[in-house]
Structure formats: structure tokens, C-alpha cells
Amino acid sequence: MQSSSLDNVGAAVAPSTRPGLRLLLLPLVILAGMGLSVEAGLLGPLGVQVGHLWATLSIFGVGSAILFFLLLLSGPQKGPALSELPRWQLIGGFLGPIYVVVLTLATPHIGIAMTMIAILSGQVGKSVLIDHFGWFGTTRKKVNAERWLALLLIVAALVLIARG
């Protein structure tokens, strides 16, 4: 079997995670997910008022300003020059605005719940594949029955919310 060009690209080493850190990170990630729902609720009407691309630009502008401020407060950062980074790792800079534009376009038409569950189904579906094949240098985690069931339940939720 020939390996994909995405297999172990960059061969990132997974950081060791202390058990207590996992318990702290899970609620934090759930809260961040809740923030995405709030963001969708804000972006939909903003996109209708000022245009979808302007709404996206304003959200990224505010976020960039906050990140710049945090970088100033955090002191010197050690890292490679942008020209030294592998180009494939910068794809996220392209995907982020697409995600926000789609969020801004979809939310007023299909609602926040439908938008979020559709996004979730796409995220989990692709994440299962990335984990299973170890793409982008991630640690491989084979798809098992529980993961297939979880994905099936998310798709079922998508269908139920779409019908409701």
C-alpha cells in the first residue's frame, strides 16, 4: 500500500499530556465551541447588514488586533521566519476565512443550530479520517466501532435538526 503524501508530513511530535491537563482542556474546548455558536449568531446579522466579506474582514481584523496585543504582552517569541515554514502548514490561513464566510452566509438562511451541526458533522468526519491515517504529522488513531457510531449519531442529529 502506497502512503499518502500527507502521511507524517512534518512528523510533528505529540506533546505528552498530563491527566489533569486533559480534564482542564475538555471544558475549555467545549466553551470555545459555544463561542463559535455565539460567533455564528453575531456574524449572520452582521453579514446581512454590511455584506458577508466585510463581516468576515471585521471579525478577522478584531481577532488580529487582539492577537497582536497579546503577542506584545507575552514578550519575545521564538519561532521560524514565515519563509521557513512549510507552505502546506499555512493552508489554515486560507481555510479560516472560507469557514467564516460560509458561516456568515449560511446562518441567516438555515439557522445557528443547523449551521453548527453541519459544521460539526464535517469537522468530526474529516477529523476521524485525519486521525485514522495520521495525516499532517498527527499520531494515528485507528477508527473503531465507537468512533463510527459517534459519527453516525452526529449525522443523525444533522438529519433530525434539518427536519425539525
Rosetta blueprint (number, residue, H / E / L):
1 M L
2 Q L
3 S L
4 S L
5 S L
6 L L
7 D E
8 N L
9 V L
10 G L
11 A L
12 A L
13 V L
14 A L
15 P L
16 S L
17 T L
18 R L
19 P H
20 G H
21 L H
22 R H
23 L H
24 L H
25 L H
26 L H
27 P H
28 L H
29 V H
30 I H
31 L H
32 A H
33 G H
34 M H
35 G H
36 L H
37 S H
38 V H
39 E H
40 A H
41 G H
42 L H
43 L H
44 G H
45 P H
46 L H
47 G H
48 V H
49 Q H
50 V H
51 G L
52 H H
53 L H
54 W H
55 A H
56 T H
57 L H
58 S H
59 I H
60 F H
61 G H
62 V H
63 G H
64 S H
65 A H
66 I H
67 L H
68 F H
69 F H
70 L H
71 L H
72 L H
73 L H
74 S H
75 G L
76 P L
77 Q L
78 K L
79 G L
80 P L
81 A L
82 L H
83 S H
84 E H
85 L L
86 P L
87 R H
88 W H
89 Q H
90 L H
91 I H
92 G H
93 G H
94 F H
95 L H
96 G H
97 P H
98 I H
99 Y H
100 V H
101 V H
102 V H
103 L H
104 T H
105 L H
106 A H
107 T H
108 P H
109 H H
110 I H
111 G L
112 I H
113 A H
114 M H
115 T H
116 M H
117 I H
118 A H
119 I H
120 L H
121 S H
122 G H
123 Q H
124 V H
125 G H
126 K H
127 S H
128 V H
129 L H
130 I H
131 D H
132 H H
133 F H
134 G L
135 W E
136 F L
137 G L
138 T L
139 T L
140 R L
141 K L
142 K L
143 V L
144 N L
145 A H
146 E H
147 R H
148 W H
149 L H
150 A H
151 L H
152 L H
153 L H
154 I H
155 V H
156 A H
157 A H
158 L H
159 V H
160 L H
161 I H
162 A H
163 R H
164 G L
